Amino acid sequence: MNDSFQTRDTLKVNDRSYTYASLPRLAQRLGDAAALAHLPYSMKILLENLLRHEDGISVLPAHIEAAARWKPADVPHTEIAFMPARVILQDFTGVPCVVDFAAMRDAVVKLGGRPEQINPQIPSELVIDHSVQVDVFARPDALDVNGRIEFERNAERYGFLRWGQKAFENFKVVPPNTGIVHQVNLEYLARVVMEREIDGTTWAFPDTLFGTDSHTTMVNGLGILGWGVGGIEAEAAMLGEPSSMLIPQVVGFKLTGKLLEGTTATDLVLTVTQMLRKHGVVGKFVEFHGEGLQRLPLADRATIGNMSPEYGATCAIFPIDAESLNYLRLSGRSEAHIALVETYAKAQGLWHDADTPQAQYSSTLELDMGTVLPSLAGPKRPQDRVLLSDMKSSTRQVITQLTAKRDQRNGDVSNFIAEGGGAAVGNEQVGKGIADIQLDGHSVRIKDGAVVIAAITSCTNTSNPAVMVAAGLLARNAAARGLTRKPWVKTSLAPGSRVVTDYLQKAGLLAELEKIGFYTVGYGCTTCIGNSGPLPVEVSAGIAAGDLCVVSVLSGNRNFEGRIHAEVKMNYLASPPLVVAYALAGSTELDLSTEPLGTGSDGAPVYLKDIWPSSSEVAQTIAATIGPEMFRKNYGDVFKGDARWNAIASPDGELYAWDEASTYIKNPPYFEGMSASPGHITDIHGARVLGYFGDSITTDHISPAGSIKKDSPAGRYLVGRGVEPVHFNSYGSRRGNDDVMVRGTFANIRIKNQFFGGEEGGNTLYFGSNPPEKLAIYDAAQKYKADGTPLVVIAGKEYGTGSSRDWAAKGTVLLGVKAVIAESFERIHRSNLVGMGVLPLQFLDGQNAASLGLTGTETYAITGLDDGAAKTATVTATDAAGAQKVFQARVLLLTPKEVEYFRHGGILHYVLRKLAAKKSA
């Protein structure tokens, strides 16, 4: 490592000495101490990263000086190389990463290298948390049964991960049934300040990370700079390749005041999400500051950081302060490490207190937390906040829109029933928005707006003791008044870690939640990722019979179309206590601020305000129940796993023994026929449009994570391989098999291809026949591939919103798509497309497919790319009559390094060639 600015210094903590790259020393060398003092917290961390990685190749003195002299008004234009200290993965995104590593070992051997060249170079930890599904609920054995089913479904995947844990260095796996990745990260894996031996010297430096889940930003609440990336970019970092990025703009968000009685951190984060999405922070850093931080517990900060992808920011960070140390102490970290964190932060100017100089920001927002009101968000986007008092009227309006064409449909459920969906009483009510069904021997009526799923789930809220305890206290108060869940509501409790169970048990609240149906169903990301499991067959039959628009209410961060459950069209994000409230009410067509939840055992109406716990009671309960011993007990041997985990068989060896019969794990085709040298970026001619989409196409639309339909291309493939539909599992669980995933690309049941107006489903027009043929997108892509026809996708604003799902890019390239032309891209998906060799193009400002008169039926040429040097390309759309529309589009290869990756065919190809070139005996 070079040290052009002579910043190396020594830090002494508890009789130990650490080398570090001193920011104050840099300020002295540059003669501009005041400027560095006013740098945003996050920029200081980037600057330290550059100092420590100066090598004369990727990081030059000019890069360091550019970051040090950052100005708030600067438009991003300087490229820097950022190298995270570690990588964290979850299993849905982590399995394909390990598959790629296994495939790269095979490929590097073919190129003349050695298997051990493919190894993580930095600490890489995978938490298995996305595979548990809510098959069983509202019964005492739900946790055990769901866990047994999880291991039966995923034994092959888990055996593969156990192989990876043995085969790769610097790679650890947190077994299933432990907790959600971001909560495990916050409670245990996060270091805040790293210690590492480098060339015989002990270094201290900020904990930074990449995560293969977009909600990695949850750890920003602890003062750690990190964000979600696609698995492709994470793999490159694991292999020691720094990430190319532009020095960002930083948005300052000032918090003042304090939350009012009756509001929660969830209400705060939904308000912040709406504000920041409106402000526009895609690709920017967001940094929180202000006197309000003094009244914002660490868990609340983590809740806000978690939702960063929902407002589009790269990260949403809080500084290190006394509250950070309080949390480290509470969560069982050692006093020696806490002392290092405090000493290092203060030495580097990373400590925040009342005397901290005010940072300068590219733009600013301000929120008085005393103005926040109880809220939900939905029915299909996290930024669409709805006040609790407006929920009744808002959902009625949505239902009216969704059911406008119901009378025109026949509502026939005969096929559904024939396939084992059950039978609803009163089929004369077909299409009427009501259905009478039998549940537990009783006839009940469900209607539009019925809440059929109420789930306390996901990392956003299950990490936060305040909202979890509030949910338990609300349940206790409701049970005492004789209330319970409505019988058609599927209730579930998926704690973010076993620590949550411990403090709920100690407070006597776990049993109270169980009284009204909220039994623990698993420790992992369940409903929020689409692992909500099947509804009771009677409820499903009733939904079909009445053609109902039903609702889920979940304490998650994602509610995109088709994500939560195929039969549920309206999904609302809410705090855990509001999830409990809606389970009691059973419908969103109630104004919970004025109307009763139900009738108590004494015959009197019970209102939400009657059973809502006070903030002081919540605080007292937390103080009396949560302590460091809970964390130390639950994380004492966290990588060992339980008997089920340790009983799973796994192969040995440096190279993975691929099983040709497997439908879960398969050697991907990315490196087939790969040469030792890269190619060139060439123009595209004769392309056809595979998908013509509107705004807000999410990565869930592009690559769904949930259930696989029997009649879908992926379903047909599995049936052809002898897999019965009951064993399909989910798309997310099969991301280790490209044959399944490419067939699932653009297969979301709610996606709308503009070729068919408002029709839902993953279909397209194949223009290789006359007239054009309507086919599933995969089937059409296969025909185009046989024809030798390249493909493009056309889309509107915010293309690729949502999860950092690398399969949304992998599936796209495997379908034969060469370019995506959109009005705007979400940050991670654009990067993923580049990383897989798919060209992202952006319409010029004020232009889109409609304004240019494009129909998607044309043949497309994309020219003038100049081997990646061009900033704009010429797109020519030629219709059947030979008429042409010619327009310019921005080439979104944003840095020279991205151009280099693209020439190689993607990041992995670049890294693989680089490593193979270093082959040695």
C-alpha positions, 0 to 999 in steps of 0.5 A: 500500500502506498502512502503518498500523503504520509497519513500512517499513524499509531493508535493505542487502545487498552495497551494495544497498538493499531496502525491506521490511516489518519484523516487529521494527518491528511488534513495537515498535509493538504493544509485544509483542516476546516474542509475535512471537518465539514465533510459528511460522515460518509465521505470521511469513510470513503476517504479513509478507504482510499487512503488505505488502498492507495496502490498507484493503480486503482487508487491514485493520489488524485482520487484521494485529493478529489474526495478530500476536496469534495464540494456539496454542489459537485456533480458526480464525475470523479471515479473512485475505487471502493473496497469493502472490508467484508461481504454479507450474503443471504441464501436466496442471493448467496447460493447463486454466488457460491454456484458462480464460485464453484463454476469459476473454479472449474473455469479457471482450471480450464484456463490453466489456473488453480482451484484455490485461486478462487477464494474470498479474499475478505471475510464473507458471511452467509446467513440462511434466512430466506428459505423458511415458508409459512406452511403451518400457522396459529398452532404451537408446533408451527415453528417445528413443522415449518422447520422440518419442511424447510429442511426437507425442501432445501436439503440439496441447497443446504448440502451445497452450502455446507460444501462451500463452507468447507471448500472456501477460505474466509467463508462462514455460514450462519445456519437456518433457524437463527434469524434474519441476515440484517438482524444477525448482522446488526446484533453480532456480525457488525464490527463498526471498527475492523481489526486485521493483520496486514503484512504483520501489522495490526490495522484498525479501520472502519467496518464497511460492507457489501451485501447481496440483499438491498436491505444491507443498509440496515446496518447504516444505523450503527454507523457502518457504511455499506449497501446492497449490491448484486451478487455479481458485484459482491463476488468481484469484491469477495475476489479482491476486486474494488468496486468502481463508483462515482464520488457521490452527492450526499443528502443531509436529513435533519431530524428534530423533535420526538415521536408523539404518543401512539406513533412508532418507528415504523410510522417514522420510516414510512414518512421518511421514505415518502419524503426521500422518494419525492426528493429524489435520492437514487444513487445518492448517499443520505446522512441523518443528523440533528438534535433529534438523534439524541432521542432516536434509539439505535433500533429506530435508526436501523429501521430507517436505514433498512428502508434505504432501497425503498426511497432509492438511496445507496445508503442511509447512514447515521454517525457513531455516537454514544447511542452506538456504544450503548447498543454495542454494550447491550448486544454483548460486544466486549468492552475492549472492542467498544473502547476501540470503536470509541477511540478510533471514531474520536481520533478520525473525526467520525464521532458525533456529539453536540460539539461536532462541526456541521457537515455540508450537504448537496441538498437537505431535508428536515423533519420534526418527528413530532409531526409524524402520524400513524401510517401504513403504505400500499397497496403496492409501493412502499413510498405510497403512505396512507394515514391510518385514519384514511385507510378505510376510504383509501382501500375502498377507492383501490378496491373500486378500481380493481373491481371495475371490470369484475362484472365483465368476467365470469368468475368461474372457479370450476378449474380452481376447484377441480385442481384441489382448491376446495369449495366455497359455500354459495357459489351464487355469489361468484363475482359479487365481492362476497363469499360465504365459507366454512372454517372450523365448522362455522360459516363466515362471510369474507368480502372485498378488503378482508385481511387474509394475511397479517404477518409480523415479519421481515428485518425492518421491524422485527429488529426493533424491540419497541415495536415488537414489545408494543405488538405483544402488549397490544395482544395482551390487552386485546386478549384480556378484552376477549378479542382474537384474530378473525378466522380467515386471517393467516397470522404469523410471527417471524422474529428477526432473531432468537433474542427477540423470542427471549425478551418476549418470553421474559416479558410474558408477551409471547404467550399473549401473542399466541392467544390471538394466533401469532405463533412463531413460524420461523426465524427468517424472512417469510411473508416479506419475500413472498414465503407467506405459504398457502392460504387455507383452502377454504379461504382460497376458494372463497377468494376465487368464488367471490372474485375478491380483492383481499389484503395482506398487512405485514411489518415488512419493507416490500409490497410489490405486485405479486410478491406477497401472495398470488391471490392477494392484490392489496398489500400494506406495510405497517408496524407490528402493533398495527398488524395485530390490530388488523388481524383483530379487525379482519378488514381494512374497510374499517377506520381504526381511528374511530371504529371498533376493532370488535366486540369484547367478551363483556359485549362492549365495543373495543377500540384501538385506542383502548388497547394501545400501549403507552410509550412509557410502558413499552420503554419500561418493559424493554428496560426490564427484559433485554440485556447482554446475556441474551445476545451472548447466549444466542450467538455463542456458537452461532456457526455450529447449527442444530442437529438438522443442519449437521445431519445434512450430507455434503461432498468434499473436494476443491471442485464441486461434484455437479449432479446432472440430475439436480434441479436445484444446483447446476453449473451455469453456462456463463463461462462456456467457450470463454477465451483468454482474451476479451472482445469488443463492444459492438453495435446491435442490428436486427433486434426485436422487443421481448418486453415493452413495459411501463413504469416501476418494473421491479426486480420482482417483476423481472425475476420473481422469488415466490411460487412457481405455477404448474403451467409456467415454463419453469413449472413445465420444466420441473414436471418434465424433470419428474418434480411434482408441483407440491415439491416445486418450492419457490423461484428464490430457492432454485436460484442455483439452477439457471434452467429454472431461473431463465424460464422464470424471468419476466414470469411474474403473474402481475407484470404487464407487457404493453403489447397486451394493454392491461393484461397481466402475465409474462407473455409477449409477441413473437414477430418471427411469424406472421401474424405475430404469435402470443407466447410466454416470454421464455418460449418466444426468447427460445424461438428468437435465439434459434432465429439468431435474433438479438433482443431488447427490452423497452421500459419506463421510469424506475426500471429495476426497483426493489431487491438487489436481485442478480438473477434479474440481470442473469435471466435477462442475458440468458434470454438473449437480451442485449440492451434495455432502453428505459426512462430511468434505472434503479442503481443496483439493477443498472449495475447488475445489467452491466455486470452481466453484459447487458447494455443499459440505455436511457431515453433523453430527458423528456423522451420516452417510448410513447413520446417517440411513437414507439410501439415495440413492434419495430426492428431495432438497431443500436449504433455508434457505441464506439467500443464503449467510448460513446456517451450516447448511442443512436437507436433506429426503430424500423416498422414493418412498412420500412418507416424509421424513427431515429433517436439518441439514448444515453449509454449508461456505462458510467465509468471506464472500469464498467466499460472494461467489464463490459468488453469482457462480457461482465465482471466475472469474466473480467476477474476470471481472466485476471486471475487466470493470467496469474496462474502459477505452478 
